[in-house]
Amino acid sequence: MKQTTGKVRVINRQRAMVGVYVEQEDDHTVLKLSSVNDIDIGDVMAWDSGTALGTQSYRNLTKGWTAEVYVAKHGVATANLEVQLR
């Protein structure tokens, strides 16, 4: 299975939502985490589940942790990213 990687571009700390830019797709994946205390803009995320939605295992390669996250949406354009994180 192909690993997907992306860089955190936007964080809504009140809702624990994160927008991850996936360069090879030129769009974003929107995640809901249980906590955003240990994630920052620029962190590199990786996952093996491709475009699967729902609860998935994602790794923060920058910080060295793995967590179960809720994948809300893939394929979000930059122009729509802020709306998706509200």
Gaussian input, Z-matrix of N, CA and C with variables (Angstrom, degrees):
# hf/3-21g

backbone

0 1
 N
 C     1     B1
 C     2     B2     1     A1
 N     3     B3     2     A2     1     D1
 C     4     B4     3     A3     2     D2
 C     5     B5     4     A4     3     D3
 N     6     B6     5     A5     4     D4
 C     7     B7     6     A6     5     D5
 C     8     B8     7     A7     6     D6
 N     9     B9     8     A8     7     D7
 C    10    B10     9     A9     8     D8
 C    11    B11    10    A10     9     D9
 N    12    B12    11    A11    10    D10
 C    13    B13    12    A12    11    D11
 C    14    B14    13    A13    12    D12
 N    15    B15    14    A14    13    D13
 C    16    B16    15    A15    14    D14
 C    17    B17    16    A16    15    D15
 N    18    B18    17    A17    16    D16
 C    19    B19    18    A18    17    D17
 C    20    B20    19    A19    18    D18
 N    21    B21    20    A20    19    D19
 C    22    B22    21    A21    20    D20
 C    23    B23    22    A22    21    D21
 N    24    B24    23    A23    22    D22
 C    25    B25    24    A24    23    D23
 C    26    B26    25    A25    24    D24
 N    27    B27    26    A26    25    D25
 C    28    B28    27    A27    26    D26
 C    29    B29    28    A28    27    D27
 N    30    B30    29    A29    28    D28
 C    31    B31    30    A30    29    D29
 C    32    B32    31    A31    30    D30
 N    33    B33    32    A32    31    D31
 C    34    B34    33    A33    32    D32
 C    35    B35    34    A34    33    D33
 N    36    B36    35    A35    34    D34
 C    37    B37    36    A36    35    D35
 C    38    B38    37    A37    36    D36
 N    39    B39    38    A38    37    D37
 C    40    B40    39    A39    38    D38
 C    41    B41    40    A40    39    D39
 N    42    B42    41    A41    40    D40
 C    43    B43    42    A42    41    D41
 C    44    B44    43    A43    42    D42
 N    45    B45    44    A44    43    D43
 C    46    B46    45    A45    44    D44
 C    47    B47    46    A46    45    D45
 N    48    B48    47    A47    46    D46
 C    49    B49    48    A48    47    D47
 C    50    B50    49    A49    48    D48
 N    51    B51    50    A50    49    D49
 C    52    B52    51    A51    50    D50
 C    53    B53    52    A52    51    D51
 N    54    B54    53    A53    52    D52
 C    55    B55    54    A54    53    D53
 C    56    B56    55    A55    54    D54
 N    57    B57    56    A56    55    D55
 C    58    B58    57    A57    56    D56
 C    59    B59    58    A58    57    D57
 N    60    B60    59    A59    58    D58
 C    61    B61    60    A60    59    D59
 C    62    B62    61    A61    60    D60
 N    63    B63    62    A62    61    D61
 C    64    B64    63    A63    62    D62
 C    65    B65    64    A64    63    D63
 N    66    B66    65    A65    64    D64
 C    67    B67    66    A66    65    D65
 C    68    B68    67    A67    66    D66
 N    69    B69    68    A68    67    D67
 C    70    B70    69    A69    68    D68
 C    71    B71    70    A70    69    D69
 N    72    B72    71    A71    70    D70
 C    73    B73    72    A72    71    D71
 C    74    B74    73    A73    72    D72
 N    75    B75    74    A74    73    D73
 C    76    B76    75    A75    74    D74
 C    77    B77    76    A76    75    D75
 N    78    B78    77    A77    76    D76
 C    79    B79    78    A78    77    D77
 C    80    B80    79    A79    78    D78
 N    81    B81    80    A80    79    D79
 C    82    B82    81    A81    80    D80
 C    83    B83    82    A82    81    D81
 N    84    B84    83    A83    82    D82
 C    85    B85    84    A84    83    D83
 C    86    B86    85    A85    84    D84
 N    87    B87    86    A86    85    D85
 C    88    B88    87    A87    86    D86
 C    89    B89    88    A88    87    D87
 N    90    B90    89    A89    88    D88
 C    91    B91    90    A90    89    D89
 C    92    B92    91    A91    90    D90
 N    93    B93    92    A92    91    D91
 C    94    B94    93    A93    92    D92
 C    95    B95    94    A94    93    D93
 N    96    B96    95    A95    94    D94
 C    97    B97    96    A96    95    D95
 C    98    B98    97    A97    96    D96
 N    99    B99    98    A98    97    D97
 C   100   B100    99    A99    98    D98
 C   101   B101   100   A100    99    D99
 N   102   B102   101   A101   100   D100
 C   103   B103   102   A102   101   D101
 C   104   B104   103   A103   102   D102
 N   105   B105   104   A104   103   D103
 C   106   B106   105   A105   104   D104
 C   107   B107   106   A106   105   D105
 N   108   B108   107   A107   106   D106
 C   109   B109   108   A108   107   D107
 C   110   B110   109   A109   108   D108
 N   111   B111   110   A110   109   D109
 C   112   B112   111   A111   110   D110
 C   113   B113   112   A112   111   D111
 N   114   B114   113   A113   112   D112
 C   115   B115   114   A114   113   D113
 C   116   B116   115   A115   114   D114
 N   117   B117   116   A116   115   D115
 C   118   B118   117   A117   116   D116
 C   119   B119   118   A118   117   D117
 N   120   B120   119   A119   118   D118
 C   121   B121   120   A120   119   D119
 C   122   B122   121   A121   120   D120
 N   123   B123   122   A122   121   D121
 C   124   B124   123   A123   122   D122
 C   125   B125   124   A124   123   D123
 N   126   B126   125   A125   124   D124
 C   127   B127   126   A126   125   D125
 C   128   B128   127   A127   126   D126
 N   129   B129   128   A128   127   D127
 C   130   B130   129   A129   128   D128
 C   131   B131   130   A130   129   D129
 N   132   B132   131   A131   130   D130
 C   133   B133   132   A132   131   D131
 C   134   B134   133   A133   132   D132
 N   135   B135   134   A134   133   D133
 C   136   B136   135   A135   134   D134
 C   137   B137   136   A136   135   D135
 N   138   B138   137   A137   136   D136
 C   139   B139   138   A138   137   D137
 C   140   B140   139   A139   138   D138
 N   141   B141   140   A140   139   D139
 C   142   B142   141   A141   140   D140
 C   143   B143   142   A142   141   D141
 N   144   B144   143   A143   142   D142
 C   145   B145   144   A144   143   D143
 C   146   B146   145   A145   144   D144
 N   147   B147   146   A146   145   D145
 C   148   B148   147   A147   146   D146
 C   149   B149   148   A148   147   D147
 N   150   B150   149   A149   148   D148
 C   151   B151   150   A150   149   D149
 C   152   B152   151   A151   150   D150
 N   153   B153   152   A152   151   D151
 C   154   B154   153   A153   152   D152
 C   155   B155   154   A154   153   D153
 N   156   B156   155   A155   154   D154
 C   157   B157   156   A156   155   D155
 C   158   B158   157   A157   156   D156
 N   159   B159   158   A158   157   D157
 C   160   B160   159   A159   158   D158
 C   161   B161   160   A160   159   D159
 N   162   B162   161   A161   160   D160
 C   163   B163   162   A162   161   D161
 C   164   B164   163   A163   162   D162
 N   165   B165   164   A164   163   D163
 C   166   B166   165   A165   164   D164
 C   167   B167   166   A166   165   D165
 N   168   B168   167   A167   166   D166
 C   169   B169   168   A168   167   D167
 C   170   B170   169   A169   168   D168
 N   171   B171   170   A170   169   D169
 C   172   B172   171   A171   170   D170
 C   173   B173   172   A172   171   D171
 N   174   B174   173   A173   172   D172
 C   175   B175   174   A174   173   D173
 C   176   B176   175   A175   174   D174
 N   177   B177   176   A176   175   D175
 C   178   B178   177   A177   176   D176
 C   179   B179   178   A178   177   D177
 N   180   B180   179   A179   178   D178
 C   181   B181   180   A180   179   D179
 C   182   B182   181   A181   180   D180
 N   183   B183   182   A182   181   D181
 C   184   B184   183   A183   182   D182
 C   185   B185   184   A184   183   D183
 N   186   B186   185   A185   184   D184
 C   187   B187   186   A186   185   D185
 C   188   B188   187   A187   186   D186
 N   189   B189   188   A188   187   D187
 C   190   B190   189   A189   188   D188
 C   191   B191   190   A190   189   D189
 N   192   B192   191   A191   190   D190
 C   193   B193   192   A192   191   D191
 C   194   B194   193   A193   192   D192
 N   195   B195   194   A194   193   D193
 C   196   B196   195   A195   194   D194
 C   197   B197   196   A196   195   D195
 N   198   B198   197   A197   196   D196
 C   199   B199   198   A198   197   D197
 C   200   B200   199   A199   198   D198
 N   201   B201   200   A200   199   D199
 C   202   B202   201   A201   200   D200
 C   203   B203   202   A202   201   D201
 N   204   B204   203   A203   202   D202
 C   205   B205   204   A204   203   D203
 C   206   B206   205   A205   204   D204
 N   207   B207   206   A206   205   D205
 C   208   B208   207   A207   206   D206
 C   209   B209   208   A208   207   D207
 N   210   B210   209   A209   208   D208
 C   211   B211   210   A210   209   D209
 C   212   B212   211   A211   210   D210
 N   213   B213   212   A212   211   D211
 C   214   B214   213   A213   212   D212
 C   215   B215   214   A214   213   D213
 N   216   B216   215   A215   214   D214
 C   217   B217   216   A216   215   D215
 C   218   B218   217   A217   216   D216
 N   219   B219   218   A218   217   D217
 C   220   B220   219   A219   218   D218
 C   221   B221   220   A220   219   D219
 N   222   B222   221   A221   220   D220
 C   223   B223   222   A222   221   D221
 C   224   B224   223   A223   222   D222
 N   225   B225   224   A224   223   D223
 C   226   B226   225   A225   224   D224
 C   227   B227   226   A226   225   D225
 N   228   B228   227   A227   226   D226
 C   229   B229   228   A228   227   D227
 C   230   B230   229   A229   228   D228
 N   231   B231   230   A230   229   D229
 C   232   B232   231   A231   230   D230
 C   233   B233   232   A232   231   D231
 N   234   B234   233   A233   232   D232
 C   235   B235   234   A234   233   D233
 C   236   B236   235   A235   234   D234
 N   237   B237   236   A236   235   D235
 C   238   B238   237   A237   236   D236
 C   239   B239   238   A238   237   D237
 N   240   B240   239   A239   238   D238
 C   241   B241   240   A240   239   D239
 C   242   B242   241   A241   240   D240
 N   243   B243   242   A242   241   D241
 C   244   B244   243   A243   242   D242
 C   245   B245   244   A244   243   D243
 N   246   B246   245   A245   244   D244
 C   247   B247   246   A246   245   D245
 C   248   B248   247   A247   246   D246
 N   249   B249   248   A248   247   D247
 C   250   B250   249   A249   248   D248
 C   251   B251   250   A250   249   D249
 N   252   B252   251   A251   250   D250
 C   253   B253   252   A252   251   D251
 C   254   B254   253   A253   252   D252
 N   255   B255   254   A254   253   D253
 C   256   B256   255   A255   254   D254
 C   257   B257   256   A256   255   D255

   B1=1.4526
   B2=1.5387
   B3=1.3028
   B4=1.4589
   B5=1.5306
   B6=1.3148
   B7=1.4661
   B8=1.5228
   B9=1.3184
   B10=1.4562
   B11=1.5223
   B12=1.3221
   B13=1.4594
   B14=1.5210
   B15=1.3186
   B16=1.4533
   B17=1.5128
   B18=1.3174
   B19=1.4642
   B20=1.5321
   B21=1.3378
   B22=1.4621
   B23=1.5323
   B24=1.3322
   B25=1.4625
   B26=1.5235
   B27=1.3403
   B28=1.4641
   B29=1.5208
   B30=1.3452
   B31=1.4631
   B32=1.5252
   B33=1.3391
   B34=1.4565
   B35=1.5244
   B36=1.3256
   B37=1.4681
   B38=1.5272
   B39=1.3360
   B40=1.4679
   B41=1.5283
   B42=1.3197
   B43=1.4722
   B44=1.5221
   B45=1.3365
   B46=1.4689
   B47=1.5250
   B48=1.3379
   B49=1.4648
   B50=1.5239
   B51=1.3321
   B52=1.4605
   B53=1.5240
   B54=1.3301
   B55=1.4563
   B56=1.5158
   B57=1.3375
   B58=1.4617
   B59=1.5267
   B60=1.3399
   B61=1.4624
   B62=1.5272
   B63=1.3349
   B64=1.4572
   B65=1.5265
   B66=1.3312
   B67=1.4689
   B68=1.5274
   B69=1.3422
   B70=1.4578
   B71=1.5233
   B72=1.3249
   B73=1.4663
   B74=1.5275
   B75=1.3318
   B76=1.4650
   B77=1.5295
   B78=1.3417
   B79=1.4565
   B80=1.5259
   B81=1.3164
   B82=1.4590
   B83=1.5225
   B84=1.3256
   B85=1.4544
   B86=1.5221
   B87=1.3323
   B88=1.4632
   B89=1.5274
   B90=1.3447
   B91=1.4604
   B92=1.5188
   B93=1.3263
   B94=1.4627
   B95=1.5219
   B96=1.3341
   B97=1.4569
   B98=1.5215
   B99=1.3135
   B100=1.4660
   B101=1.5226
   B102=1.3437
   B103=1.4606
   B104=1.5198
   B105=1.3140
   B106=1.4680
   B107=1.5270
   B108=1.3284
   B109=1.4660
   B110=1.5211
   B111=1.3310
   B112=1.4616
   B113=1.5291
   B114=1.3431
   B115=1.4544
   B116=1.5197
   B117=1.3153
   B118=1.4602
   B119=1.5265
   B120=1.3299
   B121=1.4578
   B122=1.5318
   B123=1.3279
   B124=1.4563
   B125=1.5167
   B126=1.3361
   B127=1.4607
   B128=1.5306
   B129=1.3337
   B130=1.4599
   B131=1.5256
   B132=1.3422
   B133=1.4552
   B134=1.5235
   B135=1.3382
   B136=1.4620
   B137=1.5209
   B138=1.3514
   B139=1.4570
   B140=1.5147
   B141=1.3318
   B142=1.4598
   B143=1.5207
   B144=1.3162
   B145=1.4655
   B146=1.5250
   B147=1.3437
   B148=1.4652
   B149=1.5051
   B150=1.3206
   B151=1.4646
   B152=1.5313
   B153=1.3270
   B154=1.4597
   B155=1.5293
   B156=1.3180
   B157=1.4702
   B158=1.5235
   B159=1.3254
   B160=1.4558
   B161=1.5177
   B162=1.3184
   B163=1.4586
   B164=1.5260
   B165=1.3277
   B166=1.4571
   B167=1.5280
   B168=1.3208
   B169=1.4616
   B170=1.5325
   B171=1.3263
   B172=1.4647
   B173=1.5137
   B174=1.3348
   B175=1.4625
   B176=1.5295
   B177=1.3157
   B178=1.4590
   B179=1.5238
   B180=1.3407
   B181=1.4604
   B182=1.5241
   B183=1.3229
   B184=1.4607
   B185=1.5263
   B186=1.3211
   B187=1.4646
   B188=1.5218
   B189=1.3496
   B190=1.4562
   B191=1.5105
   B192=1.3313
   B193=1.4583
   B194=1.5297
   B195=1.3246
   B196=1.4641
   B197=1.5195
   B198=1.3385
   B199=1.4663
   B200=1.5210
   B201=1.3077
   B202=1.4536
   B203=1.5276
   B204=1.3174
   B205=1.4573
   B206=1.5149
   B207=1.3300
   B208=1.4597
   B209=1.5253
   B210=1.3154
   B211=1.4648
   B212=1.5232
   B213=1.3435
   B214=1.4573
   B215=1.5231
   B216=1.3449
   B217=1.4563
   B218=1.5251
   B219=1.3164
   B220=1.4611
   B221=1.5240
   B222=1.3260
   B223=1.4644
   B224=1.5115
   B225=1.3209
   B226=1.4654
   B227=1.5349
   B228=1.3188
   B229=1.4631
   B230=1.5256
   B231=1.3230
   B232=1.4686
   B233=1.5209
   B234=1.3133
   B235=1.4691
   B236=1.5266
   B237=1.3129
   B238=1.4732
   B239=1.5212
   B240=1.3012
   B241=1.4617
   B242=1.5204
   B243=1.3123
   B244=1.4801
   B245=1.5231
   B246=1.3284
   B247=1.4682
   B248=1.5237
   B249=1.3248
   B250=1.4577
   B251=1.5380
   B252=1.3245
   B253=1.4648
   B254=1.5232
   B255=1.2890
   B256=1.4784
   B257=1.4966
   A1=108.56
   A2=115.96
   A3=121.59
   A4=111.48
   A5=116.16
   A6=120.91
   A7=109.47
   A8=116.00
   A9=122.48
   A10=107.85
   A11=116.86
   A12=120.66
   A13=109.16
   A14=114.54
   A15=120.53
   A16=110.61
   A17=114.67
   A18=121.15
   A19=109.18
   A20=116.25
   A21=121.62
   A22=108.70
   A23=116.29
   A24=121.21
   A25=112.79
   A26=117.06
   A27=121.11
   A28=108.57
   A29=115.65
   A30=121.28
   A31=108.67
   A32=116.48
   A33=121.82
   A34=104.79
   A35=116.76
   A36=121.41
   A37=112.67
   A38=118.79
   A39=120.50
   A40=111.74
   A41=116.92
   A42=121.00
   A43=112.87
   A44=118.04
   A45=123.53
   A46=111.08
   A47=115.78
   A48=122.45
   A49=109.41
   A50=115.75
   A51=122.13
   A52=108.88
   A53=115.97
   A54=122.22
   A55=109.20
   A56=116.86
   A57=123.07
   A58=108.41
   A59=116.53
   A60=121.08
   A61=109.79
   A62=115.72
   A63=122.69
   A64=107.26
   A65=115.89
   A66=120.84
   A67=112.72
   A68=118.55
   A69=119.78
   A70=112.84
   A71=117.51
   A72=122.21
   A73=112.21
   A74=116.84
   A75=124.20
   A76=112.26
   A77=114.87
   A78=120.87
   A79=108.60
   A80=116.76
   A81=121.94
   A82=112.41
   A83=114.00
   A84=122.76
   A85=106.24
   A86=116.31
   A87=122.00
   A88=108.51
   A89=115.05
   A90=122.65
   A91=111.29
   A92=115.52
   A93=121.13
   A94=106.31
   A95=115.67
   A96=121.21
   A97=110.21
   A98=116.74
   A99=119.59
   A100=110.30
   A101=116.76
   A102=122.05
   A103=109.10
   A104=117.21
   A105=121.30
   A106=110.90
   A107=116.35
   A108=120.34
   A109=112.88
   A110=118.22
   A111=120.85
   A112=111.85
   A113=116.28
   A114=121.27
   A115=108.42
   A116=115.78
   A117=120.78
   A118=110.49
   A119=115.85
   A120=121.55
   A121=107.48
   A122=116.24
   A123=121.37
   A124=114.82
   A125=118.08
   A126=119.99
   A127=109.45
   A128=116.21
   A129=121.29
   A130=108.76
   A131=115.11
   A132=122.59
   A133=108.73
   A134=116.69
   A135=121.80
   A136=109.44
   A137=115.48
   A138=120.60
   A139=109.79
   A140=115.07
   A141=121.93
   A142=112.88
   A143=117.53
   A144=121.46
   A145=113.56
   A146=117.70
   A147=120.68
   A148=112.52
   A149=115.81
   A150=120.75
   A151=111.89
   A152=117.22
   A153=120.59
   A154=110.10
   A155=115.68
   A156=122.34
   A157=109.89
   A158=115.53
   A159=120.51
   A160=111.18
   A161=116.87
   A162=121.61
   A163=110.21
   A164=115.67
   A165=122.80
   A166=109.13
   A167=115.90
   A168=121.84
   A169=109.06
   A170=116.55
   A171=123.30
   A172=108.71
   A173=116.07
   A174=121.85
   A175=109.80
   A176=115.91
   A177=121.42
   A178=105.59
   A179=116.07
   A180=120.78
   A181=111.89
   A182=116.95
   A183=121.43
   A184=111.04
   A185=116.79
   A186=121.87
   A187=113.44
   A188=117.60
   A189=120.83
   A190=116.21
   A191=118.38
   A192=119.40
   A193=111.19
   A194=114.89
   A195=123.03
   A196=107.19
   A197=116.07
   A198=119.67
   A199=110.23
   A200=114.78
   A201=120.93
   A202=106.52
   A203=116.56
   A204=122.14
   A205=108.80
   A206=116.22
   A207=120.25
   A208=107.62
   A209=116.60
   A210=121.77
   A211=107.19
   A212=115.79
   A213=121.03
   A214=112.72
   A215=116.80
   A216=118.64
   A217=110.56
   A218=115.84
   A219=123.80
   A220=107.80
   A221=116.97
   A222=120.97
   A223=115.08
   A224=117.46
   A225=121.24
   A226=109.40
   A227=116.19
   A228=121.46
   A229=110.36
   A230=115.59
   A231=121.53
   A232=111.14
   A233=117.51
   A234=122.13
   A235=112.40
   A236=118.18
   A237=122.23
   A238=113.44
   A239=117.90
   A240=121.07
   A241=113.34
   A242=118.07
   A243=120.94
   A244=110.98
   A245=117.73
   A246=121.86
   A247=110.31
   A248=117.54
   A249=122.20
   A250=112.26
   A251=117.69
   A252=120.55
   A253=113.37
   A254=117.80
   A255=120.41
   A256=111.77
   D1=137.96
   D2=-177.95
   D3=-78.05
   D4=133.16
   D5=176.86
   D6=-81.36
   D7=136.18
   D8=174.67
   D9=-104.99
   D10=138.87
   D11=175.63
   D12=-128.22
   D13=154.41
   D14=177.75
   D15=-158.94
   D16=165.56
   D17=-177.55
   D18=-112.75
   D19=133.50
   D20=178.91
   D21=-64.30
   D22=124.23
   D23=-179.78
   D24=-110.43
   D25=-33.55
   D26=-175.63
   D27=-140.25
   D28=139.74
   D29=175.84
   D30=-130.65
   D31=128.12
   D32=170.54
   D33=-105.09
   D34=97.00
   D35=-174.02
   D36=-67.56
   D37=-29.95
   D38=178.99
   D39=-66.89
   D40=-36.08
   D41=-178.24
   D42=-101.65
   D43=-1.42
   D44=-178.13
   D45=57.35
   D46=39.25
   D47=179.31
   D48=-108.28
   D49=142.88
   D50=-176.70
   D51=-133.85
   D52=138.02
   D53=173.05
   D54=-106.59
   D55=122.08
   D56=-176.85
   D57=-112.64
   D58=121.30
   D59=179.32
   D60=-82.07
   D61=125.11
   D62=179.49
   D63=-106.72
   D64=102.91
   D65=-173.34
   D66=-59.58
   D67=-42.67
   D68=-177.04
   D69=-65.62
   D70=-19.84
   D71=176.87
   D72=-102.70
   D73=-14.25
   D74=-175.64
   D75=54.14
   D76=42.10
   D77=174.61
   D78=-155.69
   D79=-172.30
   D80=-173.00
   D81=-118.80
   D82=153.60
   D83=169.93
   D84=-112.14
   D85=135.69
   D86=-178.52
   D87=-106.89
   D88=125.46
   D89=-177.86
   D90=-119.59
   D91=148.95
   D92=168.75
   D93=-114.59
   D94=123.85
   D95=-179.46
   D96=-104.99
   D97=160.99
   D98=176.11
   D99=-72.45
   D100=-27.03
   D101=177.57
   D102=-153.60
   D103=141.80
   D104=176.17
   D105=-108.45
   D106=20.19
   D107=-179.12
   D108=-67.59
   D109=-28.41
   D110=-175.10
   D111=-119.39
   D112=42.89
   D113=175.96
   D114=-141.63
   D115=142.70
   D116=-177.55
   D117=-137.60
   D118=159.93
   D119=173.27
   D120=-56.35
   D121=133.51
   D122=179.61
   D123=96.64
   D124=-14.26
   D125=176.84
   D126=-61.78
   D127=142.67
   D128=178.50
   D129=-97.27
   D130=125.42
   D131=179.46
   D132=-107.45
   D133=150.49
   D134=178.07
   D135=-139.92
   D136=147.67
   D137=177.65
   D138=-154.89
   D139=156.40
   D140=-177.31
   D141=-106.52
   D142=-2.91
   D143=-172.85
   D144=-89.96
   D145=10.81
   D146=177.07
   D147=57.79
   D148=-116.90
   D149=-177.81
   D150=-108.78
   D151=25.26
   D152=178.01
   D153=-66.76
   D154=144.92
   D155=177.85
   D156=-106.35
   D157=171.25
   D158=179.60
   D159=85.74
   D160=-157.60
   D161=-176.42
   D162=-74.71
   D163=123.79
   D164=-177.49
   D165=-140.84
   D166=160.70
   D167=177.35
   D168=-93.65
   D169=121.13
   D170=179.19
   D171=-122.58
   D172=146.44
   D173=-179.45
   D174=-114.08
   D175=137.52
   D176=171.84
   D177=-97.00
   D178=102.00
   D179=-176.69
   D180=-69.57
   D181=-27.94
   D182=-179.91
   D183=-69.64
   D184=-44.93
   D185=-175.32
   D186=-97.09
   D187=-15.41
   D188=176.44
   D189=83.09
   D190=24.90
   D191=177.73
   D192=-118.65
   D193=158.88
   D194=175.35
   D195=-124.08
   D196=140.28
   D197=-178.93
   D198=-147.76
   D199=153.65
   D200=170.44
   D201=-81.62
   D202=123.52
   D203=179.93
   D204=-122.74
   D205=163.10
   D206=174.39
   D207=-100.78
   D208=116.33
   D209=179.66
   D210=-87.21
   D211=111.89
   D212=-175.99
   D213=-85.55
   D214=-36.94
   D215=-174.62
   D216=-165.40
   D217=147.11
   D218=171.87
   D219=-116.03
   D220=162.42
   D221=173.44
   D222=75.30
   D223=28.39
   D224=-178.51
   D225=-87.38
   D226=123.38
   D227=178.61
   D228=-70.18
   D229=153.77
   D230=179.78
   D231=-53.73
   D232=-42.35
   D233=-178.02
   D234=-62.59
   D235=-24.70
   D236=-177.30
   D237=-103.63
   D238=0.03
   D239=-172.85
   D240=-63.74
   D241=-48.28
   D242=-178.80
   D243=-58.65
   D244=-39.82
   D245=179.95
   D246=-63.85
   D247=-40.11
   D248=-178.34
   D249=-66.44
   D250=-25.52
   D251=-177.14
   D252=-92.42
   D253=-0.54
   D254=179.47
   D255=-78.80

